[in-house]
Amino acid sequence: MAVADLKNMVEKNLSADQGEMIMDVAEKIKEEGIQQGIQQGIRKGLMEAIEMGLHLRFGAEGYRIMPDIYRIEDINVLRAVKEAVKNVKTLDEIKIVINR
């Protein structure tokens, strides 16, 4: 159903106040969806950067900690892991950041 169709249906079947309330709710749901999509995109980008960094720093051995990293939902923790990949000397040091 197109947005215009939904709007017409709301206008025909509800009072102005009810229709406005529903449109406000719809706008909030839309905004939440956009924010969720942005967060997913950031998370995906961080995962790709971490994976590439681990491969460049530690070769194939770096991939063995990726399952632990895939479980991280917190964007800030992923950012910390990405920064750690640049500076650590061992994979064990990255595990410390992961397990904070």
C-alpha positions in Angstrom: 0.0 0.0 0.0 1.4 3.4 -1.0 1.7 6.2 1.5 -0.8 8.3 -0.4 -3.4 5.4 -0.2 -2.8 5.0 3.5 -3.2 8.7 4.0 -6.5 8.8 2.1 -7.8 5.8 4.0 -7.0 7.5 7.3 -8.6 10.8 6.2 -11.8 9.0 5.2 -12.2 6.8 8.2 -11.0 8.8 11.2 -11.5 12.2 12.7 -8.8 14.8 12.1 -7.4 14.3 15.6 -7.3 10.5 15.2 -5.8 10.7 11.8 -3.1 13.1 13.0 -2.2 10.8 15.9 -1.9 7.8 13.5 0.3 9.8 11.1 2.5 10.9 14.0 2.8 7.2 15.1 3.6 6.2 11.5 6.3 9.0 11.3 7.9 7.8 14.5 7.9 4.2 13.3 9.5 5.4 10.0 12.2 7.3 11.9 12.9 4.3 14.1 13.3 2.2 11.0 15.7 4.7 9.5 17.8 4.9 12.7 17.9 1.1 12.9 19.1 0.9 9.3 21.8 3.4 10.0 23.0 1.5 13.0 23.1 -1.7 11.0 25.1 0.0 8.3 27.6 1.3 10.9 27.9 -2.1 12.5 28.5 -3.8 9.1 31.1 -1.2 8.2 32.9 -1.7 11.5 32.8 -5.5 11.1 34.4 -5.2 7.7 37.1 -2.8 8.9 37.9 -5.1 11.9 38.0 -8.2 9.7 40.3 -6.5 7.2 42.5 -5.1 10.0 42.8 -8.5 11.6 43.8 -10.1 8.3 46.4 -7.4 7.6 47.9 -7.5 11.1 47.6 -11.2 11.9 47.0 -13.0 8.6 44.6 -16.0 8.6 45.1 -16.4 12.4 43.2 -13.1 12.9 40.0 -14.7 11.6 39.8 -17.1 14.5 38.4 -14.3 16.8 35.8 -13.1 14.3 33.0 -15.3 15.8 33.5 -13.4 19.1 33.4 -10.1 17.3 30.2 -11.0 15.3 28.4 -11.4 18.7 29.1 -7.8 19.7 26.0 -5.6 19.3 27.3 -2.4 20.9 28.7 0.0 18.3 31.0 1.6 20.8 32.6 -1.7 21.7 33.1 -2.4 18.0 34.7 1.0 17.6 37.1 0.2 20.4 38.0 -3.2 18.8 38.7 -1.4 15.5 41.0 1.0 17.2 42.7 -1.8 19.2 43.4 -3.7 16.0 45.7 -0.8 14.9 47.7 -0.8 18.1 47.8 -4.3 19.7 50.6 -6.8 19.3 48.7 -10.0 20.0 45.2 -11.3 19.4 44.9 -11.9 23.2 45.1 -8.1 23.6 42.1 -7.7 21.3 40.2 -10.4 23.3 40.6 -8.1 26.4 38.9 -5.3 24.5 36.1 -7.7 23.3 35.4 -8.9 26.8 35.1 -5.5 28.5 
